Amino acid sequence: MKRLKRSDYIQSADKLAPWLLGKIFCRKTENGILRCRITETECYLGEDDTACHARCGKTKRNAPMYLPGGHLYVYLCYGIHSLINIVSGEENFPEAVLIRGVEGADGPGKVSKKLSVNTSYSGLDLCQSNEIWLEDDGYVPNYRTDVRVGIDYANEQDRRRLWRFIVI
């Protein structure tokens, strides 16, 4: 297993999202290290992407998206579910990859519940943390693309982008 480095995350979200498929999300727990293979991702690419949380500029909520790649951006959805995003790219260009699925959890709310990740982890540096990090064991799965979901507020062009990546 190789822990991902900062340079692995410094790529655009539309490139990082499919690349993260098959990587291992690691979470240190009281019972040891929980390792879950990533099975579904979705990308959000900057202030011009009307589906992206940064579409209206930097806010307290989305500030972690402006950090360099390799940080977590975790936000609360519907006041219930914490959703885990991996920040990608260069500092001050807000983009991120939503982790929509891992083995044993399909759906971003179920992912955060399985991994016990909440908004208190937003801004955490995956490259430095001993609590949460990603690993690569060399596995490269086949995948398909689809449109992103839950973004009815976005313009038509952004709703049609094939920026959801699913292991097949």
Chimera marker file (.cmm) of the C-alpha trace (Angstrom):
<marker_set name="trace">
<marker id="1" x="0.000" y="0.000" z="0.000" r="1" g="1" b="0" radius="0.5"/>
<marker id="2" x="1.212" y="3.451" z="-0.899" r="1" g="1" b="0" radius="0.5"/>
<marker id="3" x="-0.205" y="6.495" z="0.871" r="1" g="1" b="0" radius="0.5"/>
<marker id="4" x="-1.253" y="9.198" z="-1.593" r="1" g="1" b="0" radius="0.5"/>
<marker id="5" x="0.962" y="12.293" z="-1.676" r="1" g="1" b="0" radius="0.5"/>
<marker id="6" x="0.098" y="15.925" z="-2.329" r="1" g="1" b="0" radius="0.5"/>
<marker id="7" x="1.257" y="15.587" z="-5.942" r="1" g="1" b="0" radius="0.5"/>
<marker id="8" x="-1.374" y="12.863" z="-6.492" r="1" g="1" b="0" radius="0.5"/>
<marker id="9" x="-4.149" y="15.327" z="-5.639" r="1" g="1" b="0" radius="0.5"/>
<marker id="10" x="-2.802" y="18.268" z="-7.654" r="1" g="1" b="0" radius="0.5"/>
<marker id="11" x="-4.813" y="17.519" z="-10.777" r="1" g="1" b="0" radius="0.5"/>
<marker id="12" x="-8.173" y="18.795" z="-11.949" r="1" g="1" b="0" radius="0.5"/>
<marker id="13" x="-11.265" y="17.242" z="-10.368" r="1" g="1" b="0" radius="0.5"/>
<marker id="14" x="-12.420" y="15.742" z="-13.691" r="1" g="1" b="0" radius="0.5"/>
<marker id="15" x="-9.120" y="13.807" z="-13.856" r="1" g="1" b="0" radius="0.5"/>
<marker id="16" x="-8.876" y="12.990" z="-10.147" r="1" g="1" b="0" radius="0.5"/>
<marker id="17" x="-12.447" y="11.646" z="-9.872" r="1" g="1" b="0" radius="0.5"/>
<marker id="18" x="-11.941" y="8.583" z="-12.111" r="1" g="1" b="0" radius="0.5"/>
<marker id="19" x="-8.371" y="8.134" z="-10.837" r="1" g="1" b="0" radius="0.5"/>
<marker id="20" x="-9.645" y="7.819" z="-7.244" r="1" g="1" b="0" radius="0.5"/>
<marker id="21" x="-11.784" y="4.809" z="-8.172" r="1" g="1" b="0" radius="0.5"/>
<marker id="22" x="-10.252" y="1.727" z="-6.583" r="1" g="1" b="0" radius="0.5"/>
<marker id="23" x="-8.163" y="3.744" z="-4.127" r="1" g="1" b="0" radius="0.5"/>
<marker id="24" x="-8.568" y="2.943" z="-0.436" r="1" g="1" b="0" radius="0.5"/>
<marker id="25" x="-10.132" y="5.385" z="2.005" r="1" g="1" b="0" radius="0.5"/>
<marker id="26" x="-8.524" y="4.757" z="5.414" r="1" g="1" b="0" radius="0.5"/>
<marker id="27" x="-9.965" y="5.780" z="8.756" r="1" g="1" b="0" radius="0.5"/>
<marker id="28" x="-8.239" y="5.097" z="12.063" r="1" g="1" b="0" radius="0.5"/>
<marker id="29" x="-10.759" y="3.868" z="14.645" r="1" g="1" b="0" radius="0.5"/>
<marker id="30" x="-10.663" y="2.509" z="18.188" r="1" g="1" b="0" radius="0.5"/>
<marker id="31" x="-10.700" y="-0.992" z="16.671" r="1" g="1" b="0" radius="0.5"/>
<marker id="32" x="-7.884" y="-0.441" z="14.178" r="1" g="1" b="0" radius="0.5"/>
<marker id="33" x="-7.816" y="0.939" z="10.659" r="1" g="1" b="0" radius="0.5"/>
<marker id="34" x="-10.982" y="0.740" z="8.567" r="1" g="1" b="0" radius="0.5"/>
<marker id="35" x="-10.101" y="0.478" z="4.865" r="1" g="1" b="0" radius="0.5"/>
<marker id="36" x="-12.797" y="0.911" z="2.193" r="1" g="1" b="0" radius="0.5"/>
<marker id="37" x="-12.228" y="0.824" z="-1.567" r="1" g="1" b="0" radius="0.5"/>
<marker id="38" x="-13.747" y="3.797" z="-3.410" r="1" g="1" b="0" radius="0.5"/>
<marker id="39" x="-16.409" y="2.685" z="-5.914" r="1" g="1" b="0" radius="0.5"/>
<marker id="40" x="-18.098" y="5.909" z="-7.024" r="1" g="1" b="0" radius="0.5"/>
<marker id="41" x="-17.054" y="9.542" z="-7.364" r="1" g="1" b="0" radius="0.5"/>
<marker id="42" x="-18.412" y="12.783" z="-8.777" r="1" g="1" b="0" radius="0.5"/>
<marker id="43" x="-16.477" y="15.924" z="-9.634" r="1" g="1" b="0" radius="0.5"/>
<marker id="44" x="-17.127" y="19.631" z="-9.141" r="1" g="1" b="0" radius="0.5"/>
<marker id="45" x="-14.887" y="21.990" z="-11.043" r="1" g="1" b="0" radius="0.5"/>
<marker id="46" x="-14.580" y="25.618" z="-9.990" r="1" g="1" b="0" radius="0.5"/>
<marker id="47" x="-16.691" y="28.728" z="-9.728" r="1" g="1" b="0" radius="0.5"/>
<marker id="48" x="-17.881" y="28.412" z="-13.348" r="1" g="1" b="0" radius="0.5"/>
<marker id="49" x="-19.464" y="24.999" z="-12.639" r="1" g="1" b="0" radius="0.5"/>
<marker id="50" x="-23.015" y="25.950" z="-11.582" r="1" g="1" b="0" radius="0.5"/>
<marker id="51" x="-23.322" y="22.656" z="-9.661" r="1" g="1" b="0" radius="0.5"/>
<marker id="52" x="-20.246" y="23.447" z="-7.548" r="1" g="1" b="0" radius="0.5"/>
<marker id="53" x="-20.570" y="24.887" z="-4.037" r="1" g="1" b="0" radius="0.5"/>
<marker id="54" x="-18.033" y="27.536" z="-5.072" r="1" g="1" b="0" radius="0.5"/>
<marker id="55" x="-20.277" y="28.899" z="-7.842" r="1" g="1" b="0" radius="0.5"/>
<marker id="56" x="-20.986" y="32.030" z="-5.727" r="1" g="1" b="0" radius="0.5"/>
<marker id="57" x="-17.420" y="32.447" z="-4.500" r="1" g="1" b="0" radius="0.5"/>
<marker id="58" x="-15.637" y="31.639" z="-1.271" r="1" g="1" b="0" radius="0.5"/>
<marker id="59" x="-17.698" y="31.243" z="1.909" r="1" g="1" b="0" radius="0.5"/>
<marker id="60" x="-17.010" y="29.919" z="5.397" r="1" g="1" b="0" radius="0.5"/>
<marker id="61" x="-18.682" y="26.616" z="4.374" r="1" g="1" b="0" radius="0.5"/>
<marker id="62" x="-16.763" y="25.998" z="1.141" r="1" g="1" b="0" radius="0.5"/>
<marker id="63" x="-13.409" y="27.544" z="2.206" r="1" g="1" b="0" radius="0.5"/>
<marker id="64" x="-11.672" y="24.107" z="2.287" r="1" g="1" b="0" radius="0.5"/>
<marker id="65" x="-12.280" y="23.851" z="-1.482" r="1" g="1" b="0" radius="0.5"/>
<marker id="66" x="-9.785" y="26.702" z="-1.926" r="1" g="1" b="0" radius="0.5"/>
<marker id="67" x="-6.999" y="24.755" z="-0.179" r="1" g="1" b="0" radius="0.5"/>
<marker id="68" x="-4.477" y="22.788" z="-2.243" r="1" g="1" b="0" radius="0.5"/>
<marker id="69" x="-5.488" y="19.299" z="-3.320" r="1" g="1" b="0" radius="0.5"/>
<marker id="70" x="-5.351" y="16.636" z="-0.641" r="1" g="1" b="0" radius="0.5"/>
<marker id="71" x="-7.664" y="18.240" z="1.921" r="1" g="1" b="0" radius="0.5"/>
<marker id="72" x="-11.153" y="17.167" z="2.957" r="1" g="1" b="0" radius="0.5"/>
<marker id="73" x="-14.218" y="19.276" z="2.289" r="1" g="1" b="0" radius="0.5"/>
<marker id="74" x="-17.095" y="17.852" z="4.340" r="1" g="1" b="0" radius="0.5"/>
<marker id="75" x="-20.477" y="19.553" z="4.324" r="1" g="1" b="0" radius="0.5"/>
<marker id="76" x="-23.892" y="18.841" z="5.777" r="1" g="1" b="0" radius="0.5"/>
<marker id="77" x="-26.597" y="17.922" z="3.261" r="1" g="1" b="0" radius="0.5"/>
<marker id="78" x="-30.282" y="18.377" z="4.166" r="1" g="1" b="0" radius="0.5"/>
<marker id="79" x="-29.128" y="19.020" z="7.733" r="1" g="1" b="0" radius="0.5"/>
<marker id="80" x="-28.638" y="15.263" z="8.150" r="1" g="1" b="0" radius="0.5"/>
<marker id="81" x="-25.835" y="13.746" z="6.072" r="1" g="1" b="0" radius="0.5"/>
<marker id="82" x="-22.171" y="14.718" z="6.109" r="1" g="1" b="0" radius="0.5"/>
<marker id="83" x="-20.806" y="14.361" z="2.572" r="1" g="1" b="0" radius="0.5"/>
<marker id="84" x="-17.100" y="13.701" z="2.003" r="1" g="1" b="0" radius="0.5"/>
<marker id="85" x="-15.216" y="15.498" z="-0.762" r="1" g="1" b="0" radius="0.5"/>
<marker id="86" x="-11.543" y="15.304" z="-1.657" r="1" g="1" b="0" radius="0.5"/>
<marker id="87" x="-10.172" y="18.705" z="-2.655" r="1" g="1" b="0" radius="0.5"/>
<marker id="88" x="-8.188" y="18.592" z="-5.895" r="1" g="1" b="0" radius="0.5"/>
<marker id="89" x="-5.991" y="20.875" z="-7.936" r="1" g="1" b="0" radius="0.5"/>
<marker id="90" x="-4.043" y="23.978" z="-7.055" r="1" g="1" b="0" radius="0.5"/>
<marker id="91" x="-4.659" y="26.266" z="-4.098" r="1" g="1" b="0" radius="0.5"/>
<marker id="92" x="-7.280" y="29.004" z="-4.654" r="1" g="1" b="0" radius="0.5"/>
<marker id="93" x="-9.039" y="27.155" z="-7.505" r="1" g="1" b="0" radius="0.5"/>
<marker id="94" x="-12.071" y="25.555" z="-5.841" r="1" g="1" b="0" radius="0.5"/>
<marker id="95" x="-12.653" y="22.027" z="-7.025" r="1" g="1" b="0" radius="0.5"/>
<marker id="96" x="-13.362" y="18.737" z="-5.331" r="1" g="1" b="0" radius="0.5"/>
<marker id="97" x="-14.402" y="15.120" z="-5.799" r="1" g="1" b="0" radius="0.5"/>
<marker id="98" x="-17.434" y="13.829" z="-3.920" r="1" g="1" b="0" radius="0.5"/>
<marker id="99" x="-17.022" y="10.271" z="-2.634" r="1" g="1" b="0" radius="0.5"/>
<marker id="100" x="-20.404" y="8.801" z="-3.592" r="1" g="1" b="0" radius="0.5"/>
<marker id="101" x="-19.616" y="5.177" z="-2.806" r="1" g="1" b="0" radius="0.5"/>
<marker id="102" x="-17.193" y="2.797" z="-1.133" r="1" g="1" b="0" radius="0.5"/>
<marker id="103" x="-17.426" y="-0.977" z="-0.801" r="1" g="1" b="0" radius="0.5"/>
<marker id="104" x="-20.275" y="-1.654" z="1.592" r="1" g="1" b="0" radius="0.5"/>
<marker id="105" x="-21.847" y="1.816" z="1.302" r="1" g="1" b="0" radius="0.5"/>
<marker id="106" x="-23.632" y="3.143" z="-1.777" r="1" g="1" b="0" radius="0.5"/>
<marker id="107" x="-24.571" y="6.789" z="-1.505" r="1" g="1" b="0" radius="0.5"/>
<marker id="108" x="-22.562" y="9.667" z="-0.068" r="1" g="1" b="0" radius="0.5"/>
<marker id="109" x="-24.535" y="9.865" z="3.195" r="1" g="1" b="0" radius="0.5"/>
<marker id="110" x="-23.979" y="6.157" z="3.831" r="1" g="1" b="0" radius="0.5"/>
<marker id="111" x="-20.265" y="6.585" z="3.066" r="1" g="1" b="0" radius="0.5"/>
<marker id="112" x="-19.762" y="9.229" z="5.758" r="1" g="1" b="0" radius="0.5"/>
<marker id="113" x="-21.764" y="7.163" z="8.249" r="1" g="1" b="0" radius="0.5"/>
<marker id="114" x="-19.711" y="4.010" z="7.524" r="1" g="1" b="0" radius="0.5"/>
<marker id="115" x="-16.452" y="5.950" z="7.856" r="1" g="1" b="0" radius="0.5"/>
<marker id="116" x="-17.602" y="8.033" z="10.853" r="1" g="1" b="0" radius="0.5"/>
<marker id="117" x="-16.682" y="11.293" z="9.132" r="1" g="1" b="0" radius="0.5"/>
<marker id="118" x="-18.588" y="14.488" z="9.901" r="1" g="1" b="0" radius="0.5"/>
<marker id="119" x="-18.163" y="18.202" z="9.243" r="1" g="1" b="0" radius="0.5"/>
<marker id="120" x="-15.601" y="18.530" z="12.031" r="1" g="1" b="0" radius="0.5"/>
<marker id="121" x="-13.117" y="16.948" z="9.592" r="1" g="1" b="0" radius="0.5"/>
<marker id="122" x="-13.615" y="19.599" z="6.914" r="1" g="1" b="0" radius="0.5"/>
<marker id="123" x="-10.221" y="21.113" z="6.085" r="1" g="1" b="0" radius="0.5"/>
<marker id="124" x="-8.268" y="18.078" z="7.322" r="1" g="1" b="0" radius="0.5"/>
<marker id="125" x="-5.047" y="17.478" z="5.366" r="1" g="1" b="0" radius="0.5"/>
<marker id="126" x="-5.089" y="13.904" z="4.054" r="1" g="1" b="0" radius="0.5"/>
<marker id="127" x="-1.349" y="14.104" z="3.393" r="1" g="1" b="0" radius="0.5"/>
<marker id="128" x="-0.516" y="14.812" z="7.049" r="1" g="1" b="0" radius="0.5"/>
<marker id="129" x="-3.329" y="13.193" z="9.025" r="1" g="1" b="0" radius="0.5"/>
<marker id="130" x="-2.890" y="10.002" z="11.030" r="1" g="1" b="0" radius="0.5"/>
<marker id="131" x="-6.673" y="9.738" z="11.370" r="1" g="1" b="0" radius="0.5"/>
<marker id="132" x="-7.860" y="9.794" z="7.730" r="1" g="1" b="0" radius="0.5"/>
<marker id="133" x="-5.859" y="9.218" z="4.535" r="1" g="1" b="0" radius="0.5"/>
<marker id="134" x="-6.022" y="7.488" z="1.141" r="1" g="1" b="0" radius="0.5"/>
<marker id="135" x="-3.887" y="4.603" z="-0.104" r="1" g="1" b="0" radius="0.5"/>
<marker id="136" x="-3.183" y="3.035" z="-3.485" r="1" g="1" b="0" radius="0.5"/>
<marker id="137" x="-2.591" y="-0.700" z="-3.811" r="1" g="1" b="0" radius="0.5"/>
<marker id="138" x="-2.320" y="-0.561" z="-7.606" r="1" g="1" b="0" radius="0.5"/>
<marker id="139" x="-5.859" y="-1.786" z="-8.332" r="1" g="1" b="0" radius="0.5"/>
<marker id="140" x="-7.400" y="-0.048" z="-11.360" r="1" g="1" b="0" radius="0.5"/>
<marker id="141" x="-11.083" y="-0.921" z="-11.901" r="1" g="1" b="0" radius="0.5"/>
<marker id="142" x="-13.195" y="-0.594" z="-15.008" r="1" g="1" b="0" radius="0.5"/>
<marker id="143" x="-15.805" y="2.132" z="-14.721" r="1" g="1" b="0" radius="0.5"/>
<marker id="144" x="-18.602" y="3.904" z="-16.508" r="1" g="1" b="0" radius="0.5"/>
<marker id="145" x="-19.642" y="7.552" z="-16.503" r="1" g="1" b="0" radius="0.5"/>
<marker id="146" x="-23.020" y="9.131" z="-15.888" r="1" g="1" b="0" radius="0.5"/>
<marker id="147" x="-24.550" y="12.518" z="-15.137" r="1" g="1" b="0" radius="0.5"/>
<marker id="148" x="-24.224" y="13.971" z="-11.663" r="1" g="1" b="0" radius="0.5"/>
<marker id="149" x="-27.237" y="13.673" z="-9.378" r="1" g="1" b="0" radius="0.5"/>
<marker id="150" x="-28.960" y="16.037" z="-6.959" r="1" g="1" b="0" radius="0.5"/>
<marker id="151" x="-27.992" y="19.205" z="-8.830" r="1" g="1" b="0" radius="0.5"/>
<marker id="152" x="-31.336" y="20.446" z="-10.140" r="1" g="1" b="0" radius="0.5"/>
<marker id="153" x="-30.241" y="24.023" z="-9.343" r="1" g="1" b="0" radius="0.5"/>
<marker id="154" x="-27.403" y="23.859" z="-11.928" r="1" g="1" b="0" radius="0.5"/>
<marker id="155" x="-27.759" y="25.026" z="-15.526" r="1" g="1" b="0" radius="0.5"/>
<marker id="156" x="-28.619" y="22.499" z="-18.233" r="1" g="1" b="0" radius="0.5"/>
<marker id="157" x="-25.062" y="22.155" z="-19.544" r="1" g="1" b="0" radius="0.5"/>
<marker id="158" x="-23.681" y="21.404" z="-16.092" r="1" g="1" b="0" radius="0.5"/>
<marker id="159" x="-26.507" y="18.942" z="-15.320" r="1" g="1" b="0" radius="0.5"/>
<marker id="160" x="-25.610" y="16.971" z="-18.465" r="1" g="1" b="0" radius="0.5"/>
<marker id="161" x="-21.883" y="16.636" z="-17.800" r="1" g="1" b="0" radius="0.5"/>
<marker id="162" x="-20.726" y="13.031" z="-17.468" r="1" g="1" b="0" radius="0.5"/>
<marker id="163" x="-18.806" y="13.767" z="-14.300" r="1" g="1" b="0" radius="0.5"/>
<marker id="164" x="-19.988" y="10.829" z="-12.214" r="1" g="1" b="0" radius="0.5"/>
<marker id="165" x="-17.699" y="7.791" z="-12.240" r="1" g="1" b="0" radius="0.5"/>
<marker id="166" x="-18.927" y="4.349" z="-11.170" r="1" g="1" b="0" radius="0.5"/>
<marker id="167" x="-16.966" y="1.096" z="-10.852" r="1" g="1" b="0" radius="0.5"/>
<marker id="168" x="-18.516" y="-1.669" z="-12.973" r="1" g="1" b="0" radius="0.5"/>
<link id1="1" id2="2" r="1" g="1" b="0" radius="0.2"/>
<link id1="2" id2="3" r="1" g="1" b="0" radius="0.2"/>
<link id1="3" id2="4" r="1" g="1" b="0" radius="0.2"/>
<link id1="4" id2="5" r="1" g="1" b="0" radius="0.2"/>
<link id1="5" id2="6" r="1" g="1" b="0" radius="0.2"/>
<link id1="6" id2="7" r="1" g="1" b="0" radius="0.2"/>
<link id1="7" id2="8" r="1" g="1" b="0" radius="0.2"/>
<link id1="8" id2="9" r="1" g="1" b="0" radius="0.2"/>
<link id1="9" id2="10" r="1" g="1" b="0" radius="0.2"/>
<link id1="10" id2="11" r="1" g="1" b="0" radius="0.2"/>
<link id1="11" id2="12" r="1" g="1" b="0" radius="0.2"/>
<link id1="12" id2="13" r="1" g="1" b="0" radius="0.2"/>
<link id1="13" id2="14" r="1" g="1" b="0" radius="0.2"/>
<link id1="14" id2="15" r="1" g="1" b="0" radius="0.2"/>
<link id1="15" id2="16" r="1" g="1" b="0" radius="0.2"/>
<link id1="16" id2="17" r="1" g="1" b="0" radius="0.2"/>
<link id1="17" id2="18" r="1" g="1" b="0" radius="0.2"/>
<link id1="18" id2="19" r="1" g="1" b="0" radius="0.2"/>
<link id1="19" id2="20" r="1" g="1" b="0" radius="0.2"/>
<link id1="20" id2="21" r="1" g="1" b="0" radius="0.2"/>
<link id1="21" id2="22" r="1" g="1" b="0" radius="0.2"/>
<link id1="22" id2="23" r="1" g="1" b="0" radius="0.2"/>
<link id1="23" id2="24" r="1" g="1" b="0" radius="0.2"/>
<link id1="24" id2="25" r="1" g="1" b="0" radius="0.2"/>
<link id1="25" id2="26" r="1" g="1" b="0" radius="0.2"/>
<link id1="26" id2="27" r="1" g="1" b="0" radius="0.2"/>
<link id1="27" id2="28" r="1" g="1" b="0" radius="0.2"/>
<link id1="28" id2="29" r="1" g="1" b="0" radius="0.2"/>
<link id1="29" id2="30" r="1" g="1" b="0" radius="0.2"/>
<link id1="30" id2="31" r="1" g="1" b="0" radius="0.2"/>
<link id1="31" id2="32" r="1" g="1" b="0" radius="0.2"/>
<link id1="32" id2="33" r="1" g="1" b="0" radius="0.2"/>
<link id1="33" id2="34" r="1" g="1" b="0" radius="0.2"/>
<link id1="34" id2="35" r="1" g="1" b="0" radius="0.2"/>
<link id1="35" id2="36" r="1" g="1" b="0" radius="0.2"/>
<link id1="36" id2="37" r="1" g="1" b="0" radius="0.2"/>
<link id1="37" id2="38" r="1" g="1" b="0" radius="0.2"/>
<link id1="38" id2="39" r="1" g="1" b="0" radius="0.2"/>
<link id1="39" id2="40" r="1" g="1" b="0" radius="0.2"/>
<link id1="40" id2="41" r="1" g="1" b="0" radius="0.2"/>
<link id1="41" id2="42" r="1" g="1" b="0" radius="0.2"/>
<link id1="42" id2="43" r="1" g="1" b="0" radius="0.2"/>
<link id1="43" id2="44" r="1" g="1" b="0" radius="0.2"/>
<link id1="44" id2="45" r="1" g="1" b="0" radius="0.2"/>
<link id1="45" id2="46" r="1" g="1" b="0" radius="0.2"/>
<link id1="46" id2="47" r="1" g="1" b="0" radius="0.2"/>
<link id1="47" id2="48" r="1" g="1" b="0" radius="0.2"/>
<link id1="48" id2="49" r="1" g="1" b="0" radius="0.2"/>
<link id1="49" id2="50" r="1" g="1" b="0" radius="0.2"/>
<link id1="50" id2="51" r="1" g="1" b="0" radius="0.2"/>
<link id1="51" id2="52" r="1" g="1" b="0" radius="0.2"/>
<link id1="52" id2="53" r="1" g="1" b="0" radius="0.2"/>
<link id1="53" id2="54" r="1" g="1" b="0" radius="0.2"/>
<link id1="54" id2="55" r="1" g="1" b="0" radius="0.2"/>
<link id1="55" id2="56" r="1" g="1" b="0" radius="0.2"/>
<link id1="56" id2="57" r="1" g="1" b="0" radius="0.2"/>
<link id1="57" id2="58" r="1" g="1" b="0" radius="0.2"/>
<link id1="58" id2="59" r="1" g="1" b="0" radius="0.2"/>
<link id1="59" id2="60" r="1" g="1" b="0" radius="0.2"/>
<link id1="60" id2="61" r="1" g="1" b="0" radius="0.2"/>
<link id1="61" id2="62" r="1" g="1" b="0" radius="0.2"/>
<link id1="62" id2="63" r="1" g="1" b="0" radius="0.2"/>
<link id1="63" id2="64" r="1" g="1" b="0" radius="0.2"/>
<link id1="64" id2="65" r="1" g="1" b="0" radius="0.2"/>
<link id1="65" id2="66" r="1" g="1" b="0" radius="0.2"/>
<link id1="66" id2="67" r="1" g="1" b="0" radius="0.2"/>
<link id1="67" id2="68" r="1" g="1" b="0" radius="0.2"/>
<link id1="68" id2="69" r="1" g="1" b="0" radius="0.2"/>
<link id1="69" id2="70" r="1" g="1" b="0" radius="0.2"/>
<link id1="70" id2="71" r="1" g="1" b="0" radius="0.2"/>
<link id1="71" id2="72" r="1" g="1" b="0" radius="0.2"/>
<link id1="72" id2="73" r="1" g="1" b="0" radius="0.2"/>
<link id1="73" id2="74" r="1" g="1" b="0" radius="0.2"/>
<link id1="74" id2="75" r="1" g="1" b="0" radius="0.2"/>
<link id1="75" id2="76" r="1" g="1" b="0" radius="0.2"/>
<link id1="76" id2="77" r="1" g="1" b="0" radius="0.2"/>
<link id1="77" id2="78" r="1" g="1" b="0" radius="0.2"/>
<link id1="78" id2="79" r="1" g="1" b="0" radius="0.2"/>
<link id1="79" id2="80" r="1" g="1" b="0" radius="0.2"/>
<link id1="80" id2="81" r="1" g="1" b="0" radius="0.2"/>
<link id1="81" id2="82" r="1" g="1" b="0" radius="0.2"/>
<link id1="82" id2="83" r="1" g="1" b="0" radius="0.2"/>
<link id1="83" id2="84" r="1" g="1" b="0" radius="0.2"/>
<link id1="84" id2="85" r="1" g="1" b="0" radius="0.2"/>
<link id1="85" id2="86" r="1" g="1" b="0" radius="0.2"/>
<link id1="86" id2="87" r="1" g="1" b="0" radius="0.2"/>
<link id1="87" id2="88" r="1" g="1" b="0" radius="0.2"/>
<link id1="88" id2="89" r="1" g="1" b="0" radius="0.2"/>
<link id1="89" id2="90" r="1" g="1" b="0" radius="0.2"/>
<link id1="90" id2="91" r="1" g="1" b="0" radius="0.2"/>
<link id1="91" id2="92" r="1" g="1" b="0" radius="0.2"/>
<link id1="92" id2="93" r="1" g="1" b="0" radius="0.2"/>
<link id1="93" id2="94" r="1" g="1" b="0" radius="0.2"/>
<link id1="94" id2="95" r="1" g="1" b="0" radius="0.2"/>
<link id1="95" id2="96" r="1" g="1" b="0" radius="0.2"/>
<link id1="96" id2="97" r="1" g="1" b="0" radius="0.2"/>
<link id1="97" id2="98" r="1" g="1" b="0" radius="0.2"/>
<link id1="98" id2="99" r="1" g="1" b="0" radius="0.2"/>
<link id1="99" id2="100" r="1" g="1" b="0" radius="0.2"/>
<link id1="100" id2="101" r="1" g="1" b="0" radius="0.2"/>
<link id1="101" id2="102" r="1" g="1" b="0" radius="0.2"/>
<link id1="102" id2="103" r="1" g="1" b="0" radius="0.2"/>
<link id1="103" id2="104" r="1" g="1" b="0" radius="0.2"/>
<link id1="104" id2="105" r="1" g="1" b="0" radius="0.2"/>
<link id1="105" id2="106" r="1" g="1" b="0" radius="0.2"/>
<link id1="106" id2="107" r="1" g="1" b="0" radius="0.2"/>
<link id1="107" id2="108" r="1" g="1" b="0" radius="0.2"/>
<link id1="108" id2="109" r="1" g="1" b="0" radius="0.2"/>
<link id1="109" id2="110" r="1" g="1" b="0" radius="0.2"/>
<link id1="110" id2="111" r="1" g="1" b="0" radius="0.2"/>
<link id1="111" id2="112" r="1" g="1" b="0" radius="0.2"/>
<link id1="112" id2="113" r="1" g="1" b="0" radius="0.2"/>
<link id1="113" id2="114" r="1" g="1" b="0" radius="0.2"/>
<link id1="114" id2="115" r="1" g="1" b="0" radius="0.2"/>
<link id1="115" id2="116" r="1" g="1" b="0" radius="0.2"/>
<link id1="116" id2="117" r="1" g="1" b="0" radius="0.2"/>
<link id1="117" id2="118" r="1" g="1" b="0" radius="0.2"/>
<link id1="118" id2="119" r="1" g="1" b="0" radius="0.2"/>
<link id1="119" id2="120" r="1" g="1" b="0" radius="0.2"/>
<link id1="120" id2="121" r="1" g="1" b="0" radius="0.2"/>
<link id1="121" id2="122" r="1" g="1" b="0" radius="0.2"/>
<link id1="122" id2="123" r="1" g="1" b="0" radius="0.2"/>
<link id1="123" id2="124" r="1" g="1" b="0" radius="0.2"/>
<link id1="124" id2="125" r="1" g="1" b="0" radius="0.2"/>
<link id1="125" id2="126" r="1" g="1" b="0" radius="0.2"/>
<link id1="126" id2="127" r="1" g="1" b="0" radius="0.2"/>
<link id1="127" id2="128" r="1" g="1" b="0" radius="0.2"/>
<link id1="128" id2="129" r="1" g="1" b="0" radius="0.2"/>
<link id1="129" id2="130" r="1" g="1" b="0" radius="0.2"/>
<link id1="130" id2="131" r="1" g="1" b="0" radius="0.2"/>
<link id1="131" id2="132" r="1" g="1" b="0" radius="0.2"/>
<link id1="132" id2="133" r="1" g="1" b="0" radius="0.2"/>
<link id1="133" id2="134" r="1" g="1" b="0" radius="0.2"/>
<link id1="134" id2="135" r="1" g="1" b="0" radius="0.2"/>
<link id1="135" id2="136" r="1" g="1" b="0" radius="0.2"/>
<link id1="136" id2="137" r="1" g="1" b="0" radius="0.2"/>
<link id1="137" id2="138" r="1" g="1" b="0" radius="0.2"/>
<link id1="138" id2="139" r="1" g="1" b="0" radius="0.2"/>
<link id1="139" id2="140" r="1" g="1" b="0" radius="0.2"/>
<link id1="140" id2="141" r="1" g="1" b="0" radius="0.2"/>
<link id1="141" id2="142" r="1" g="1" b="0" radius="0.2"/>
<link id1="142" id2="143" r="1" g="1" b="0" radius="0.2"/>
<link id1="143" id2="144" r="1" g="1" b="0" radius="0.2"/>
<link id1="144" id2="145" r="1" g="1" b="0" radius="0.2"/>
<link id1="145" id2="146" r="1" g="1" b="0" radius="0.2"/>
<link id1="146" id2="147" r="1" g="1" b="0" radius="0.2"/>
<link id1="147" id2="148" r="1" g="1" b="0" radius="0.2"/>
<link id1="148" id2="149" r="1" g="1" b="0" radius="0.2"/>
<link id1="149" id2="150" r="1" g="1" b="0" radius="0.2"/>
<link id1="150" id2="151" r="1" g="1" b="0" radius="0.2"/>
<link id1="151" id2="152" r="1" g="1" b="0" radius="0.2"/>
<link id1="152" id2="153" r="1" g="1" b="0" radius="0.2"/>
<link id1="153" id2="154" r="1" g="1" b="0" radius="0.2"/>
<link id1="154" id2="155" r="1" g="1" b="0" radius="0.2"/>
<link id1="155" id2="156" r="1" g="1" b="0" radius="0.2"/>
<link id1="156" id2="157" r="1" g="1" b="0" radius="0.2"/>
<link id1="157" id2="158" r="1" g="1" b="0" radius="0.2"/>
<link id1="158" id2="159" r="1" g="1" b="0" radius="0.2"/>
<link id1="159" id2="160" r="1" g="1" b="0" radius="0.2"/>
<link id1="160" id2="161" r="1" g="1" b="0" radius="0.2"/>
<link id1="161" id2="162" r="1" g="1" b="0" radius="0.2"/>
<link id1="162" id2="163" r="1" g="1" b="0" radius="0.2"/>
<link id1="163" id2="164" r="1" g="1" b="0" radius="0.2"/>
<link id1="164" id2="165" r="1" g="1" b="0" radius="0.2"/>
<link id1="165" id2="166" r="1" g="1" b="0" radius="0.2"/>
<link id1="166" id2="167" r="1" g="1" b="0" radius="0.2"/>
<link id1="167" id2="168" r="1" g="1" b="0" radius="0.2"/>
</marker_set>
